[in-house]
Amino acid sequence: MAHVLKVSLEDLYNGKTTKLALNKQVLCSPCGGKGTTKEGAEIACATCRGQGVRIQIRQIGPMIQQFQSAGKKVTNERKVLEVHIEKGMRDGTKITFRGESDQFPGMLPGDVVIILEEKPHDKFKRDGTQLYLEQSVDLLTALAGGQFAIKHLDGRHLLVQVIQGEILTPGIVKIVPGEGFPTQRHHEFGDLHIKFNIDFPTAADLDPSKLALLEQALPARPPLPALKGDVEEVVLATPDPNTRGGSGSRAHMDAMDEDDDDEGGHGGPGVQCATQ
């Protein structure tokens, strides 16, 4: 008998004991599954051979159905199991309770198997002992250093130091050694991998005076290459997602050219010669 138990990443990181209620069949306590309380009065059923279960096969039209009916040698019981989730267990780990499955007369009860299913986490991802996280930092911290905080799976807050002079670029990955996931037996920790996203300031955050300071602080712009031939100066614009094929007069003129080509050239509809 197998049951799936959904657990959080915090449960697998810290360990936890949880209770799971099951309904199972057990041997009738007054008769011990014999079907009678009188000593020596037990008679094995010729149909089920004393198993307390009878299987019947019936044909209904073109279909064949199998029915299973149980005698009253067993009764239902609610069983509460304490499931110990050890620190470092993985998704798919099986926890076995020996002999806790349904009971039948003359048969050894089977096992109850609890299968752990890891629930998705909104921040962290796990791969073995390695833990992964995406973190956003402001542009100033990315360029000049600073600090940011991460709340870990055990409730601790990691105050991460970005050393001045270490530039964080978008998509770069850094690690915090020893802050990953523990192993199950020896509780040795892997690393925490952090992939960085950089939050750039908006145009409203930068007035001309601040832009002038940036001009002084940042390296000078690289010179433009020598341009030969026709040079046309253009400006950038935000695309309109509702406009097919782009926006502006250039796209409109291209669309007109395509229509003209479909009609047989720029001179209007083509002239057809009549056959004599």
N, C-alpha and C positions, 0 to 999 in steps of 0.2 A: 504494500500500500504506500503510494508516494503522494506527498503534498508539497506544493510550492509555497515558499515563504518569502515575500518581498521585503528586502531590507535596504536601508539607506547606506550611502557611502560612509556616513558618520558611524553607523553601527559596525561596519566592517573595519573601520579605522580604530575605534575605541574599544570594541568588544561590547557585548550586551547579552543579558539573559531575558528571554521573552517567553510567554506562556501561550500554548496552542491547544485549544479544546477540540477533541475528536469524539465522534460517536462511533462506537465499536460494538460488536457482538461478543458476549462472554458466556461461558457455560452457566446454566441456571444454578444458583447457589444452593437452593434446598436439596436438589437431587444430584448436583455435580455433573449435570449433562446426561444423566441416565434415563430421564423421563419418568422416574418413579422414586418415591422416598422409602419404599419398602425394600428391605434387604432380600436379594434373591428373586425379586419379582420382575427384574428387567428382562424383556423379551426383545431380541433384535428384529427389527422390521424387515420382512422379506423383500420389500420394494427398495428401500434405501440401504439395507444391510447395516443398519444401526448408525448411519452417518448423520441422520437428522435432516438430510436434504434429498429431495426426490426430483428427478428431471423427467419431464414429459415432452414428447415431440408430437405435434399435431399438424395435420395437413389441412389447410383452409384454401380450397380452390387450387390455383397453381402455386401457392406459397406454402412453405413449411416453416412453422414457428416452434421454438424451443422454450418451454416454461420451466422455471425452477421454483419449487415450493419447499419451504423449510418447516420442520417440526418445531415443537416448543421446548427443545432441549437447550436453547440459548436464549438470551435476553439482551436487550440493548442497554448500554452503559455509556455515560459521558466520562471521558478520560481527559485530564489536563496534563499535558507534557511540558516540562521546562526545557526550552531549547537554549543551549549555551553557545552563543556566537563568539568564537574566539577572535581576538585581535589579529588582523592580517588575513582572515579567510577570504576566498575569492568567489566571484560569481560562478554558480554551478556547483559549489561545494555540497556534498551530501552528508547529512548527519543521520545516523541510523540508531533506532531504538529497537533492540532485539526483543522479539516475542510480543510486541505491543499491537499486532494486527488482530483481525477477527479470530475468535476461537470457535472450533467445531469439535464435536465428540470424536475421540479417537484420532485426532490430528494435531500436530504441533502448530501453534500459531505462528504466522509469518511476522515479518518486520515492518515497522513504519519508517519510511525514509523521508526526511525533510530535505528538500532541494532549495538552496538559497538563490534568490534572483535579485541581482543588484538593480536598484532603481536609478534612473538617470539623475545626474546632479546638475543644478543650474549654473555651477561655476567650475567645478573640478572634473577632470577625466582621469581615469586610472588605467595603467597598463602594467600589470605585475606590481613591482615595488616603485614604479615611476609614476609621479603625479604631474598633471599638466593643467595649466591655467593661462587664460588670456587676460592681460592687464593693460588698461589705458593710463597713460601719464600725459601731463601737459607738456607743451613744447619747451618751456623754460627748464623743467626738470630733465627732459631728454637732452638738452644742449649743455646746461650748466650744472647738472647734478641736483640732488635733493633727496627727499624721502617719500615713501608711500607705504600704506599699511594693508596687510592681507589678513583676513580672519580665517584661521585654519580650521580643520575638521574637528579638532578637540576644543575649540573655543578660544584658543590663544590668538593674540594679534602679533603678527610678524611685522616689525618695523624695518623695512628694506631700505638700505642706503645705496643710492646711486652716486658713485664717486665722481667728483668734479674732474672733468677732462675725459670721461668715458661717454662717448656720444651714443645715444640710443636711436636707432633708425627704425622706421616702420617695418614690422615683421621680424625683427631681430629676436633671438632666443637666448636667454640667460638661465642659469640654474642657481638654486639655493641648496647646497649640499646637505644631505641628512634630513631634509624636510619633506621627503616623499612618503610612500606607504610602507608600513612595517611588514616583515615576513611573519608567517604564522607561528613558527616554533621559537625562533631566537629573537624575534622582534628587532631585527636589523633594518634600518630605514634606508630607502632609496632617496632619490633627489626630486626636488620640485622644479619643473621646467616652466619658465614664464615666457610667453610670446607677447611682445609689446605692440600696442597700438598707440599712435601719437595723436593727441587732440590739438589741432591747430587753432589759433585764435581766429575770430571772425573779423570782418572788415570794420565792424563797429568798435572792436577792441583797440584798433590802431588808428590814432589820429596822426596828422602830418608830423608833429613833434616827435612822436614815438618812432615813426618810420625813419626820421633823421638819425635817431640814436642807433637804430638797426644798421643803417648805412655805415656808421662808425665802428660798430662792434663786430659785424660779420665781415668775412673776406670780400674783397672787391669782386664785382661781377666779371666773368671772363669776357674778353673782347670778342666782338662779332667777327666772323670770317669775312674776307674780301668778297663782296657780292658783285657779279658781273651781269650784264644784260638788264632786262626790265626788272625793276624792284617796285612792289606794291605793298604799302603799309596797311595792315588790317588789325582789327581788335577782336578779342575773344568775347563770346556771348554764351549764355546758358541755353542749351538746346531745349526745344519744346517737345516733350514726349508724345504729344498728340499730332505732331506733324510728321508725315511719312517722308522718309528720305532726306530729312534735315529741314532747316528753316532759312529764310532770307531770300534775296532776289536771285542769288546764284542758283539755288535749288529750283526756284520757279522758272528761270530761263531754261535750265536743263530739262525740266518737265515739258516745256513748250517745244523744245527741240525734238524730244522723243515723239510728241504728238505729230509734228510735221513729218518726221520720218515715216510714221505709220500711214500717213495720207499720200505718200509717194513723193516726198521732197518738199523743199521750201517754197515751190511755186504753186502750191495748191494741188487739187486733184489732178492726176495724170490724164493725158488726152489719149483716147482709145481710137484706133483706126477701124473703119468699117470695112468688111471684106466684100469685094466686088463679086 
